[in-house]
């Protein structure tokens, strides 16, 4: 006999079973438009990140720099591309969520 967790919604549809991956959030960090890092222990699973920008459109020119995010077992790092030469350049600010599966 197999063992595991299964969850159905009110309509009887299976929404979670033992083969689903559920992430555990390990940290949340504000990104304010400059390069940086966030040390957090992500060694106990497969790391993931999600960036939630404060807004999608800053100017009609769409001259924005989104953070370039990298992650490893020791934390998450981000860098912005240069805004030099852009008339209305804006770095994208937002919230960074990190965790493990």
C-alpha positions in Angstrom: 0.0 0.0 0.0 1.3 3.4 -0.9 1.4 6.3 1.5 1.2 10.1 0.9 -0.9 13.2 1.1 -3.8 13.9 -1.3 -6.0 17.0 -1.1 -9.2 17.6 -3.1 -11.1 20.8 -3.6 -14.8 21.3 -2.9 -15.6 20.0 -6.5 -13.8 16.8 -5.9 -10.8 17.7 -8.1 -7.4 16.5 -6.9 -5.3 19.6 -6.2 -2.3 18.1 -4.5 -0.8 14.6 -4.3 2.4 13.1 -3.2 4.1 13.9 -6.5 3.6 17.6 -6.2 6.4 19.9 -5.1 5.8 22.3 -2.3 8.2 25.1 -1.7 9.3 26.4 1.7 9.9 30.1 1.9 13.2 30.8 3.6 13.3 34.6 3.3 11.8 37.8 1.8 13.9 40.8 0.8 13.1 44.2 -0.6 15.2 45.2 -3.6 15.5 48.9 -4.0 17.3 49.3 -7.4 20.9 48.7 -6.6 23.1 45.6 -6.7 23.1 43.4 -3.6 22.9 40.0 -2.0 20.9 38.2 0.7 22.7 35.5 2.6 20.2 32.7 3.5 20.8 28.9 3.9 19.2 27.2 0.9 21.3 24.0 1.3 18.4 21.8 2.5 16.6 21.5 -0.9 16.4 22.8 -4.5 16.6 26.6 -4.3 14.0 28.8 -6.0 13.3 32.5 -6.2 10.5 34.7 -7.3 10.7 38.5 -7.9 7.5 40.6 -7.6 8.0 44.1 -9.1 6.3 47.1 -7.5 4.9 48.0 -10.9 5.1 46.9 -14.5 5.3 50.1 -16.4 7.5 53.1 -15.4 7.5 55.2 -18.6 6.2 54.9 -22.1 9.8 54.4 -23.3 10.0 51.1 -21.3 13.6 51.9 -20.5 13.9 49.8 -17.3 16.6 47.6 -15.8 15.2 44.5 -14.1 17.4 42.7 -11.6 19.5 39.8 -12.9 19.1 37.2 -10.2 21.4 34.3 -9.3 21.0 31.8 -6.5 23.0 29.1 -4.8 23.0 27.2 -1.5 24.4 30.2 0.4 21.9 32.8 -0.8 20.7 35.0 -3.6 22.5 37.7 -5.5 21.2 40.4 -7.9 22.7 43.0 -10.3 21.2 45.6 -12.5 22.3 46.4 -16.0 23.6 49.9 -16.7 21.1 52.7 -17.2 23.7 55.0 -18.8 22.5 56.5 -22.1 18.8 56.0 -21.3 16.7 59.1 -21.2 14.1 57.8 -18.8 15.9 54.8 -17.3 14.5 53.4 -14.1 15.7 50.3 -12.1 12.8 47.9 -11.3 12.2 47.7 -7.5 10.2 45.0 -5.8 10.2 42.1 -3.4 12.4 39.0 -3.7 11.1 35.7 -2.3 13.6 32.8 -1.8 13.1 29.2 -0.7 13.6 25.6 -1.4 11.6 22.7 -2.7 
